[in-house]
Amino acid sequence: MASLKLVFDTNILISAALSAQGAPAKLVRCALAHHRLVFSQATLDELRTLLYRPKFDRYISLENRERVLHDLGAAAHWVEIGEPPPYCRDRDDDKFIETVLKAQAPYLVSGDNDLLETPPIPGLSIISAQQALTVLGL
């Protein structure tokens, strides 16, 4: 399979950071090894904000959070987005759709029903982690 640009919603990236097992971690490892993770500043900022929540203190050290953010940022394909138009019922999620569209990436991988139930957008497939495993042949 050719290298793809992929956008992962924050919940996928946090799940992967908290546990090396499971579909999210497998997807992130595959994306880093064979594809390109795409971020905009807005999507990385959301990841940073949520990953540093105190509720994750017992699962991941500050050092590991910093390493995750550094490694993802260094490996990323970056796109610039402005204020996105409304795409889905949760306006906070529109930045992910805008990032995918700016990058011309074929997939947005998410576990968020607000994104997964977004009305069709030409040129974009919003898929679950399990669907992504199939698409990527994992």
N, C-alpha and C positions, 0 to 999 in steps of 0.2 A: 504494500500500500504506500502511495506517495505521502510525503510529509504534509500534514494538515495544520492550519491555524485553528486553535481551540480556545474557547472561553469557558472557564469554569466559574459557576456562581460561588459566592463565599462559603455557603454551607458545605459544598463539596471539598473545598480547600481546607476548611477547618477540620472536617471529619478526617481527611488524609493526614493532617498534622497531629491529630490526637491519637490516631491508631494506624499502625503500619499494616494492619490486616484490613480486609474488606475492599469493596469496589472502588471507593474514592481514592484510597492510597494506590491501588493498582493502576487506576487511570492517570493519576498525577505522575507516577513513575514512568508510565508509557509515554505520556505527553512530553516529559522532560528528555527522554531517551530518543524518541522517534519523531516528534512533532514540535509545534511551537505553541506555547501558552501565550495568550494575548491578554494584556492589561491596558487599561487607561488609568490615569492617576486616580480617578474617582473609584474605580473598582479595587485598586490596591489600597487606597485610603480606607475603604470599608473593611477590607480584610484586616488591616492593621488595627483599626478601632475595635473590631469584634474579637480578634485573637487575644487582645490584651485585657479582656474582661476578667475580673477576679474569679468568676466561676470556673475558669479553665486552669487556675493556679495548681490544682492538685493533679492535673493531667499532663501539663507541659511546662517546663521551666522557662524562665525569662530568656535564658541563653538559647534554648531551642526555638523559641518564638522569633527571636532576632535572626537566627540562622535561617529559619523558614522564609521569613520576609526578604532577607538578603538574597538567598538562593533563587527564589521565585522572581524577584525583581531583576536579578542579573541575567536570568535565562529568558526573560520575557521579550516578546515582540510588543512594542509600545505603539499605541494610537492615541491621538488627541481627539477628545470629544467636547462638544459644548453642552449646553442645557438640552437634554433630549426631549423630544416631543412625547406625549403620553402613548405608551404602547400597551401596558398591562394595568391591571387593577391596583397594583402597588407601585406608586410612582418611584419609590426607592429602587425598584428593580429595573427601571427603564435604562439606567446607565449600562447595564449588562447587554441589553439589546442593542443600544447605540454603539457599544464597543464592538460587538460582533459585526454589525453592519459596516462600521468604518474600516474594520480589518478585512472585510469580505471573507470572514470565516464561515464555514458551513454549519458549525454546531455551537450551541450554547448548552452546556451540561449543567443540570440543576436538579436539586431535590425539593425545590420550592414550588408548591402548587400554583402560586400566583404567576410564576413564569411558565410552568408546564401547561397551564390552561389558557395561555395567551392566545388570542385569535391569530390565525395564520398570517405570517409576514413573508412576502416573497423573498426568496434567497436565504431563508433562515429556518433551521430545524432546532427546536428546543427539545432536548431529550434527557431522559433520566440517566443515572449512572449505569444501571443495568443495560439500557439500550445502547449506551456508549461502549460498553464492553463488547457488545455484539458488533457494532459498527466498526470498531477498531480491531476486531478479530481476536479478542482476549478471552 
